[in-house]
Amino acid sequence: MVLIVRCFKCGQQDVRLIVGGRSIIHARCHSCGANLLEEVMEFEAEIEAAATGSLHTTAEHQAVSRPSKDTSSLEEKTSTVVTDDEP
């Protein structure tokens, strides 16, 4: 399927978007010549790299993910385990 859509770089309605199945096969603006599919894929890769890198390295994330010291006492207070004692 071929769709004609607007270019996010130059604003012209001149991007030929070729879709095959569930994926975009080709997306190039014929006015400015930009390969939009390549640019979007690079942008997504940068966003994923930034998200995965920053989540695991920030001190704030490490502080949030670190368990508190009094977790065991909390578990004892909220435990509802009932055991059957046999005579």
C-alpha positions in Angstrom: 0.0 0.0 0.0 1.3 3.5 -0.8 0.2 6.5 1.2 1.1 10.2 0.5 1.7 12.0 3.8 3.2 15.3 5.0 6.9 15.6 5.6 7.8 16.6 9.2 11.0 18.3 7.9 9.8 20.6 5.1 6.0 20.5 5.6 5.2 19.4 2.0 2.6 16.8 1.3 5.1 14.8 -0.7 6.2 11.8 1.3 5.6 8.5 -0.3 5.0 6.0 2.5 5.2 2.4 1.4 3.6 0.0 3.9 4.0 -3.8 3.7 2.1 -5.9 6.2 2.5 -4.2 9.6 5.8 -2.4 8.8 6.8 0.7 6.9 9.2 -0.3 4.0 10.0 3.1 2.6 9.4 6.7 3.6 11.1 9.4 1.5 10.1 13.0 0.9 10.3 13.8 -2.8 10.4 17.6 -2.1 13.4 17.8 0.2 14.9 14.3 -0.4 14.9 13.3 3.3 14.9 9.6 4.1 12.3 9.9 6.9 12.2 6.2 7.8 15.9 6.1 8.5 15.7 9.3 10.6 12.8 8.0 12.6 14.6 4.7 13.3 17.7 6.5 14.4 15.7 8.8 16.6 13.9 5.7 18.2 17.3 4.0 18.8 18.6 7.2 20.5 15.5 7.4 22.7 15.8 3.7 23.7 19.5 4.0 24.5 18.9 7.2 26.6 16.0 5.6 28.5 17.8 2.3 29.3 21.0 4.0 30.1 19.6 6.7 32.3 17.2 4.5 34.3 19.9 2.3 35.6 22.6 4.8 36.3 20.9 7.7 38.1 21.3 7.9 41.9 17.6 8.6 42.2 16.7 5.3 40.5 19.1 3.4 42.6 17.7 5.0 45.8 14.1 4.1 44.8 15.0 0.5 43.8 17.0 -0.2 46.9 15.0 -2.1 49.5 14.5 -0.5 52.9 16.3 -1.9 55.9 13.1 -2.7 57.9 11.4 -4.8 55.3 11.6 -8.0 57.4 9.7 -6.4 60.3 7.0 -5.1 57.9 6.6 -8.7 56.5 6.2 -10.0 60.0 3.5 -7.4 60.8 1.5 -8.0 57.7 1.9 -11.8 57.4 -1.3 -13.8 57.4 0.1 -17.3 57.2 -1.8 -19.7 59.5 -0.2 -23.0 60.4 -2.0 -26.1 61.6 -0.4 -27.6 64.7 -1.0 -31.3 65.0 -1.4 -32.8 68.5 
